[in-house]
Amino acid sequence: MKMFDGPLTVAIAGASGDLARRKIVPAFFSLFCQGFLPDKFNLIGFARTELDDDSFRNMLRENLACRYSPPASCHELMDGFLSRCFYVQGLYDSRASFLDMYSRLREIEGGADCCRLFYLAVPPSVFAGLSDALAGSGLVACGREYPWTRVVIEKPFGEDRNSSDRLAAMLARVFTEDQLYRIDHYLGKELVQNLLVLRFANVTFEPVWNRHFIRAVHIDWREAQKVGARGRYFDSYGIIRDVVQNHLLQILALTVMDEPNRMDAAGIREAKTRALKAIEPADIHDAVLGQYGGYRLEPGVDAQSQTATFAGVGLKMTCERWRGVPILVTAGKAMDRSLTEVRILFRPAAGGKFCGRSGCPPANRMVIRVQPAEAIWLDVIMKRPGLDVALESRPLDLQYSEAFARTIPDAYERLLLDVLNGDKSLFISLDELSAAWDVFTPLLHEIDRSKAAPETYAIGSSGPASMKGLADRYGIPWPAV
């Protein structure tokens, strides 16, 4: 991976928030420890919280860990990184506050021409005021290849297609599309990145990666944790907007897309967009909604909330490759365990040559475990040792922790380094975003219109009982094992 070597200033709006403290700043620290950041690197935090440089540094230190460096040098590395971190307190919609940050930034940069990365780790409700104030302060320089200004924004990118379009138009008034990096951290996860390599660098899989050999696809996301401190935010969005429309649809696009014409950012994003456009809009008759017991008692949650904390949605595609193949996406909180998996269910071997009195052997299955304990395994049919011909399914198993000695990078490390190097391969284009919303906007509007009541399920269970009926219709095992 290429090291970025130009003078660099990173400014994080929302720097006192949970995302910045737990994910963004630790990712920059990991890049710093590995030598991927330049000597002339500075980080400025900006938020409404009253902090000075020292209290900001102390707050950041609590979440830093030397994952790649010997313990003996950890303290020195932390001190070196934190000495480059500064803080400016202000309001997100105040031009004067951003002028204060601009003055501090120029002072820290010492008048040098630095590349600037602005990370907007703030809720969408403040995007409009923040963007206008940022532009009015002169901090955002457009149309320059170097030194560049780039802007990272986090989901949610709207609540439906219309609100997404309005957000895009608002951002376009201030930033060029080349400057914008729409981040979905799931695209930075090692096994999600490996979907491209697995499919297109191995001649084994692509010839059978179609409706003639695959009978169903299941993308499964589960989290054992409840909504916790995110209750107010989650209750406004629900599981489909929070997880399914973005994380899971991006994983699905990488799973079903055709091979890109070229393996660069433009080629990969075009292939994903074509795949997303081939997915029919989700239908409420192919959906199961659930809410875990006690959800309405969570802090920040409406006592009469109808928000779904679980969703199972069946999808269909119109393209020749996948026509007639059922696709199921499932996501839920307060579930029996935490995992994210892609399951490819193959058709049985033709001809029934190995069927006997005990029936036919099971079909092949491939599982790509994104998290935790990253792994890929393929269930294959083998003859059991013995004098008779008895068949059983056994996994060919690749456990990442056993196969690779290297520490697996955090998703944010990979994505932030890509921003510095100007690589948009793992970032969401505007066309992708629009196509993804087109899949789920009709379903979301129907849920809101009909006030569809989610089915209650027990905390620590596999979700609503009616989910099995939907899975059976699609020929997909549930609860999944």
Buried (B, 14 or more C-beta within 10 A) or exposed (E): EEEBEBBBBBBBBBBBBEBBBEBBBBBBBBBBBBEBBBEBBBBBBBBBBEBEBEEBBEBBBEBBEBBBBEEEEBEEBBEEBBEBBBBBBBBBBBBEBBBBBBEBBEEBBEEEEBBBBBBBBBBBEBBBBBBBBBBBBEBBEEEEEEBBBBBBBBBBBBBBBEBBBEBBEBBEEBBEEEBBBBBBBBBBBBBBBBBBEBBBEEEEBBEEBBBEBBBBBBBBBBBBEBBEEBBEEBBBBBBBBBBBBBBBBBBBBBBBBBEBEEBEBEBBBBBBBBBBBBBEEBBBEBBBBBBBEEBBEBEBBBEEBBBBBBBBBBBBBEBEBBEEBBBBBBBBBBBBEEBBBBBBBBBBBEEEEEEEEEEBBBBBBBBBBBBEEBBBBBBEBEEEEEEEEEBEEEBEEBEBEEEEEEEBBBBBBBBBBBBBEBBBBBBBBBBBBBBBBBBBBBBBBBBEEEEBEBBBBBBEBBBBBBBBEBBEEBEBBBBBE
